[in-house]
Amino acid sequence: MMNFPLLQNGRLKPVITVLTDYPRDDLASDEVRQALISACAEENLDCFALDVGAIPGMDTVVAGFKAAQLSLNSHMGYGHVFLVNCAPRKNIISARSKGESVVIGILENGVTVLAVDSGYMLAPFAEMVAEGRAVFFESRVPNEGSQFRSRDYFPAAAAQMAAFLRDRMAESPEDVTAALQSGDLSALLDGFSLLGAPLDGSRVLPLPQGAVWYIDNFGNIKLNLLHETLLELYKPETHIVLAVGDNLAEAVIGTVGFSQGEGILALTRGSSGWKDGKGRDLRFTEVFLRGGSAAGILHDARPGEQIFALSKDDLRQAQQQLRDSGVQYIGAHNLYMMSEARLLQMFAHFGLIRDGFDSRPLQKKLAEDNLAAFLIGRVSGQDAA
């Protein structure tokens, strides 16, 4: 039988982790924790641990990333329940007090996730859902009737899930093991009273590649770009330029966090990531400044914002070709007045930089020496359309 760390003396002792966009020292956080303890008592749950963590207010990108980083790296597996509540509360003025719905998911490691389906909350799980390594369902958790669903409804749902998993394990550890080993994840939730229909995959919105997932306390900018993918595009030690908003910065392609000297902005193999379906260790790129804050340089970087990049040499060559062409305007864009950051964004808009970091289409136009003609043609085509 598989190893179940939360199976203690023949009885499952669940762990419930709550991630909510209330500060830890806020009364709301205390009320949520108290409601969770009460719900666990009502379900006669002997929990291994209850934990309430914080995420930035109304930031569904960070909520999704934190939930994925913690749940996919959980060594506790079956019996570890996540409750994630972060919602923009777009309809907070509604008299009906109706909010975004809760979805229920289970991952291939056995961890279950109850989350408010809002914004990019499910973005990190998009590929796993497509591959069948995670499944999500609608739920029957109420989404109206209270302005404080985090206290009034969600803790009870998490406790009911934990109790269901406990009882399922008590009934047949062999069935739980077989379902996990075969990847029949839906079977593990079959019969749960709050479970609804399978979630439409189109509801799971992926972030654009090269987007910011999270900025940590040290100012390291975590991207949703696998570092192995970045190294397929640029060799280590390549000097590149990064653009986000009106910010432009030079950086160096590195390998691991401390591969560059102090004061050098680098794109390195970060500490965040998880394993893929074949057990390979995936790690995401971080924009890292040893001895300083990368976010302090790229201060327009925010969770969800896409960063654009190309090599410093390619930028110089592109600028030279545009100058030599004598063209001043590309549509409404005045090349004489355009910042380098906006130039990169224009290249991305016209498909010359894909997924934030893939500048091979631009390199092709540079090699053909027809960059200006291509851009003019694209603008003319759009105008005609």
C-alpha positions as CSV (number, residue, x, y, z in Angstrom):
1,M,0.0,0.0,0.0
2,M,1.1,3.6,-0.6
3,N,2.5,5.7,2.2
4,F,-0.1,8.0,3.8
5,P,1.7,10.2,6.3
6,L,-1.6,11.5,7.7
7,L,-2.8,7.9,8.4
8,Q,-2.0,7.6,12.1
9,N,-2.7,4.3,13.9
10,G,-5.3,3.3,11.3
11,R,-7.1,6.7,11.4
12,L,-6.7,9.6,9.0
13,K,-5.8,12.9,10.7
14,P,-6.4,15.6,8.1
15,V,-4.6,18.8,7.6
16,I,-6.6,21.8,6.6
17,T,-4.8,24.8,5.1
18,V,-6.7,28.0,4.5
19,L,-5.4,30.7,2.2
20,T,-7.4,33.9,2.4
21,D,-7.0,37.5,1.4
22,Y,-7.4,38.7,4.9
23,P,-4.3,39.8,6.8
24,R,-3.3,37.4,9.6
25,D,-3.9,40.1,12.2
26,D,-7.3,41.1,10.8
27,L,-10.5,40.2,12.8
28,A,-11.8,38.4,9.7
29,S,-8.9,36.0,9.8
30,D,-9.6,35.2,13.4
31,E,-13.2,34.6,12.7
32,V,-12.5,32.3,9.8
33,R,-10.1,30.2,12.0
34,Q,-12.7,30.1,14.8
35,A,-15.4,29.0,12.4
36,L,-13.0,26.3,11.0
37,I,-12.4,24.9,14.5
38,S,-16.1,24.9,15.2
39,A,-16.8,23.0,11.9
40,C,-14.1,20.5,12.7
41,A,-15.6,19.9,16.1
42,E,-19.0,19.3,14.6
43,E,-17.5,16.7,12.2
44,N,-15.7,15.1,15.1
45,L,-12.4,15.6,13.2
46,D,-9.1,14.9,14.9
47,C,-7.0,17.1,12.7
48,F,-3.2,16.9,12.5
49,A,-3.1,20.7,12.0
50,L,-5.2,23.7,11.0
51,D,-3.4,26.6,9.4
52,V,-4.6,30.0,8.1
53,G,-2.3,31.8,5.7
54,A,-2.6,35.1,4.0
55,I,-2.5,36.2,0.3
56,P,-2.7,39.8,-1.0
57,G,-6.1,41.3,-1.2
58,M,-8.1,40.4,-4.3
59,D,-5.0,39.1,-6.1
60,T,-6.2,35.9,-7.8
61,V,-2.8,35.4,-9.6
62,V,-0.9,35.1,-6.3
63,A,-3.7,33.0,-4.8
64,G,-3.4,30.5,-7.6
65,F,0.3,30.4,-7.4
66,K,0.5,30.0,-3.7
67,A,-2.2,27.3,-3.7
68,A,-0.3,25.4,-6.5
69,Q,3.2,25.8,-4.9
70,L,1.9,24.5,-1.5
71,S,-0.5,21.8,-2.7
72,L,1.6,20.3,-5.4
73,N,4.6,20.0,-3.1
74,S,2.7,18.6,-0.2
75,H,4.2,15.5,1.2
76,M,1.1,14.8,3.2
77,G,-1.0,13.9,0.2
78,Y,-4.4,12.3,0.7
79,G,-6.1,14.1,3.6
80,H,-4.5,17.5,3.0
81,V,-7.3,19.9,2.3
82,F,-6.8,23.4,0.9
83,L,-9.4,26.1,1.2
84,V,-8.5,29.1,-1.0
85,N,-10.6,32.2,-0.9
86,C,-9.6,35.2,-3.0
87,A,-12.2,37.1,-5.0
88,P,-12.4,40.6,-6.5
89,R,-15.9,40.8,-5.1
90,K,-17.1,42.5,-8.2
91,N,-20.7,42.4,-7.2
92,I,-20.2,43.5,-3.6
93,I,-23.0,46.1,-4.0
94,S,-25.5,43.5,-5.0
95,A,-28.4,43.2,-2.6
96,R,-28.3,39.5,-3.2
97,S,-24.8,39.2,-1.9
98,K,-24.0,36.6,-4.5
99,G,-20.3,35.9,-5.2
100,E,-18.1,33.7,-7.3
101,S,-18.7,30.0,-7.0
102,V,-16.5,27.5,-5.2
103,V,-14.9,24.6,-7.1
104,I,-13.6,21.4,-5.7
105,G,-10.5,19.7,-7.1
106,I,-8.2,16.8,-6.4
107,L,-4.6,16.5,-7.6
108,E,-2.7,13.4,-8.6
109,N,-0.9,13.4,-5.2
110,G,-4.2,13.1,-3.4
111,V,-4.4,16.7,-2.1
112,T,-7.9,18.3,-2.4
113,V,-8.5,22.0,-3.2
114,L,-11.6,24.0,-2.5
115,A,-11.3,27.4,-4.1
116,V,-13.3,30.4,-5.1
117,D,-13.3,30.2,-8.9
118,S,-12.3,33.8,-9.7
119,G,-9.8,35.4,-12.1
120,Y,-6.6,33.3,-12.5
121,M,-7.0,31.2,-9.4
122,L,-6.9,28.0,-11.4
123,A,-4.2,29.1,-13.9
124,P,-1.3,27.0,-12.5
125,F,-3.5,23.9,-12.7
126,A,-4.5,24.4,-16.4
127,E,-2.0,22.0,-17.9
128,M,-2.6,19.4,-15.3
129,V,-6.4,19.6,-15.9
130,A,-5.8,19.2,-19.6
131,E,-3.6,16.1,-19.0
132,G,-6.0,14.6,-16.4
133,R,-3.5,14.9,-13.6
134,A,-6.0,17.1,-11.7
135,V,-9.8,17.3,-11.9
136,F,-12.1,20.0,-10.7
137,F,-15.8,20.1,-10.2
138,E,-18.6,22.6,-9.6
139,S,-19.8,22.5,-6.0
140,R,-22.9,22.9,-3.9
141,V,-21.3,25.3,-1.5
142,P,-23.6,28.4,-1.3
143,N,-22.4,31.4,-3.2
144,E,-25.1,33.8,-1.9
145,G,-26.9,34.7,1.3
146,S,-24.0,36.1,3.2
147,Q,-21.4,38.9,2.8
148,F,-19.0,36.8,4.8
149,R,-19.0,33.4,3.0
150,S,-15.4,32.9,4.2
151,R,-16.8,32.5,7.7
152,D,-20.3,31.3,7.2
153,Y,-20.0,28.6,4.5
154,F,-16.4,27.8,3.5
155,P,-15.0,26.4,6.8
156,A,-17.9,24.0,7.0
157,A,-17.3,22.9,3.5
158,A,-13.6,22.2,4.2
159,A,-14.4,20.3,7.4
160,Q,-17.0,18.2,5.5
161,M,-14.4,17.4,2.9
162,A,-11.8,16.4,5.5
163,A,-14.4,14.2,7.2
164,F,-15.4,12.6,3.9
165,L,-11.7,11.7,3.1
166,R,-11.3,10.3,6.7
167,D,-14.3,8.1,6.3
168,R,-13.4,7.0,2.8
169,M,-9.9,5.9,4.1
170,A,-11.5,4.1,7.0
171,E,-13.8,2.2,4.6
172,S,-11.1,1.0,2.3
173,P,-7.4,2.1,2.2
174,E,-7.0,-0.3,-0.7
175,D,-9.6,1.5,-2.8
176,V,-7.9,4.9,-2.1
177,T,-4.5,3.4,-3.0
178,A,-5.9,1.9,-6.2
179,A,-7.5,5.1,-7.3
180,L,-4.4,7.2,-6.8
181,Q,-2.1,4.7,-8.5
182,S,-4.4,4.4,-11.5
183,G,-5.1,8.1,-11.7
184,D,-8.8,7.7,-11.3
185,L,-9.0,10.9,-9.3
186,S,-12.8,11.4,-9.7
187,A,-13.4,8.1,-7.9
188,L,-11.8,9.6,-4.7
189,L,-14.5,12.2,-4.5
190,D,-17.4,10.1,-5.7
191,G,-20.3,10.4,-3.1
192,F,-19.2,13.7,-1.5
193,S,-22.4,15.6,-0.8
194,L,-21.1,19.0,-2.0
195,L,-19.7,17.7,-5.3
196,G,-21.3,19.1,-8.5
197,A,-20.7,18.5,-12.2
198,P,-17.2,18.3,-13.7
199,L,-15.9,21.8,-14.3
200,D,-15.8,23.0,-17.9
201,G,-12.2,23.1,-18.9
202,S,-12.7,26.4,-20.6
203,R,-13.2,27.9,-17.1
204,V,-9.5,27.2,-16.3
205,L,-7.8,30.3,-17.7
206,P,-4.0,30.1,-18.2
207,L,-1.8,33.1,-17.7
208,P,0.2,34.3,-20.7
209,Q,3.7,32.8,-20.8
210,G,6.4,35.0,-19.3
211,A,3.9,36.6,-16.8
212,V,4.7,37.4,-13.2
213,W,3.3,34.9,-10.8
214,Y,4.6,36.3,-7.5
215,I,7.1,38.8,-6.1
216,D,8.6,37.6,-2.8
217,N,9.7,39.6,0.2
218,F,13.2,40.0,-1.2
219,G,11.9,41.5,-4.5
220,N,12.6,38.3,-6.5
221,I,10.1,38.2,-9.4
222,K,8.8,34.7,-10.1
223,L,7.6,34.0,-13.6
224,N,5.5,31.3,-15.0
225,L,8.2,30.4,-17.5
226,L,10.1,27.2,-17.0
227,H,13.8,27.9,-16.8
228,E,14.6,25.0,-19.1
229,T,12.4,26.7,-21.7
230,L,14.3,29.9,-21.3
231,L,17.6,28.2,-21.7
232,E,16.3,26.7,-25.0
233,L,15.8,30.3,-26.2
234,Y,19.0,31.9,-24.8
235,K,22.4,30.6,-23.9
236,P,23.7,31.2,-20.4
237,E,25.5,34.6,-20.1
238,T,23.4,36.1,-22.9
239,H,22.7,39.8,-22.2
240,I,19.0,40.6,-22.7
241,V,16.7,43.5,-22.1
242,L,13.4,43.1,-20.2
243,A,10.4,45.3,-20.6
244,V,7.3,45.6,-18.5
245,G,5.1,48.7,-18.5
246,D,7.4,51.7,-19.0
247,N,10.3,49.9,-17.3
248,L,13.3,48.6,-19.2
249,A,16.3,46.8,-17.6
250,E,19.3,44.8,-18.8
251,A,19.8,41.4,-17.4
252,V,21.9,38.3,-17.9
253,I,20.7,34.7,-18.4
254,G,21.9,32.6,-15.5
255,T,21.6,29.1,-14.4
256,V,20.9,29.1,-10.6
257,G,20.3,31.8,-8.1
258,F,23.8,32.8,-7.1
259,S,25.4,32.1,-10.5
260,Q,25.9,35.9,-11.1
261,G,27.7,38.4,-9.0
262,E,26.3,41.0,-6.6
263,G,24.4,43.8,-8.3
264,I,23.8,41.9,-11.5
265,L,20.2,41.5,-12.6
266,A,19.8,37.9,-13.7
267,L,17.2,35.4,-14.8
268,T,17.9,32.2,-12.9
269,R,16.5,28.8,-12.1
270,G,14.3,29.7,-9.1
271,S,13.2,27.8,-6.0
272,S,9.5,27.5,-7.0
273,G,8.0,24.7,-9.1
274,W,6.8,21.2,-8.9
275,K,7.0,17.8,-10.7
276,D,5.4,17.0,-14.0
277,G,3.4,13.9,-14.9
278,K,6.7,12.0,-15.5
279,G,8.2,12.9,-12.2
280,R,10.6,15.5,-13.6
281,D,11.4,18.4,-11.4
282,L,10.2,21.6,-13.0
283,R,11.6,24.9,-11.8
284,F,10.5,28.4,-12.9
285,T,12.5,31.4,-13.8
286,E,13.1,34.2,-11.3
287,V,14.3,37.7,-12.1
288,F,16.9,37.9,-9.3
289,L,19.2,40.7,-8.1
290,R,21.9,39.5,-5.7
291,G,22.2,42.0,-2.9
292,G,19.2,43.9,-4.0
293,S,15.6,43.9,-5.2
294,A,14.7,43.0,-8.8
295,A,11.2,44.4,-8.2
296,G,12.9,47.7,-7.2
297,I,14.3,47.9,-10.8
298,L,11.3,46.6,-12.6
299,H,8.8,48.5,-10.5
300,D,6.0,48.1,-13.0
301,A,6.1,44.3,-12.6
302,R,2.9,43.1,-10.9
303,P,1.4,39.6,-10.6
304,G,-0.3,38.8,-13.9
305,E,1.8,41.3,-15.9
306,Q,3.6,39.8,-18.9
307,I,7.3,40.6,-19.3
308,F,8.8,40.9,-22.8
309,A,12.4,40.2,-23.6
310,L,15.0,39.9,-26.4
311,S,18.7,39.9,-26.6
312,K,20.5,43.2,-26.3
313,D,22.2,42.5,-29.7
314,D,18.8,41.9,-31.3
315,L,17.4,45.1,-29.9
316,R,20.3,47.1,-31.3
317,Q,20.0,45.5,-34.7
318,A,16.2,46.2,-34.8
319,Q,16.7,49.8,-33.9
320,Q,19.4,50.1,-36.6
321,Q,17.2,48.6,-39.3
322,L,14.3,50.9,-38.3
323,R,16.5,53.9,-38.4
324,D,18.0,52.9,-41.8
325,S,14.5,52.5,-43.2
326,G,13.7,56.1,-42.7
327,V,10.3,55.2,-41.4
328,Q,9.0,57.4,-38.7
329,Y,5.5,56.0,-38.1
330,I,4.3,52.5,-37.8
331,G,0.6,53.1,-37.7
332,A,0.0,55.5,-34.8
333,H,3.4,54.6,-33.3
334,N,6.0,57.4,-33.7
335,L,9.3,55.5,-33.7
336,Y,11.3,58.7,-33.0
337,M,9.4,59.2,-29.8
338,M,9.0,55.6,-28.7
339,S,10.8,54.2,-25.7
340,E,12.7,50.9,-25.9
341,A,10.2,49.4,-23.5
342,R,7.3,50.4,-25.8
343,L,9.2,49.1,-28.8
344,L,9.4,45.6,-27.3
345,Q,5.7,45.7,-26.6
346,M,5.0,46.7,-30.2
347,F,7.1,43.8,-31.4
348,A,5.1,41.5,-29.1
349,H,1.8,43.0,-30.4
350,F,2.8,42.2,-34.0
351,G,3.9,38.6,-33.1
352,L,7.6,39.2,-33.3
353,I,8.0,38.3,-29.6
354,R,5.9,35.3,-28.6
355,D,5.1,34.2,-25.1
356,G,7.1,37.1,-23.7
357,F,10.6,35.7,-24.3
358,D,10.6,33.9,-27.7
359,S,12.1,36.4,-30.1
360,R,12.8,34.0,-32.9
361,P,10.2,35.6,-35.2
362,L,12.0,38.9,-34.8
363,Q,15.4,37.3,-35.4
364,K,14.0,35.9,-38.7
365,K,12.9,39.4,-39.8
366,L,16.2,40.8,-38.8
367,A,18.1,38.2,-40.9
368,E,15.8,39.0,-43.9
369,D,16.5,42.7,-43.3
370,N,12.8,43.5,-43.8
371,L,11.6,44.4,-40.3
372,A,10.2,47.8,-41.2
373,A,8.4,46.5,-44.3
374,F,6.9,43.7,-42.2
375,L,5.6,46.1,-39.5
376,I,4.2,48.5,-42.1
377,G,2.5,45.5,-43.9
378,R,0.9,44.4,-40.6
379,V,-0.4,47.8,-39.8
380,S,-1.8,48.1,-43.4
381,G,-3.5,44.8,-43.0
382,Q,-5.1,45.7,-39.8
383,D,-6.4,49.0,-41.2
384,A,-7.9,47.2,-44.2
385,A,-9.6,44.8,-41.9
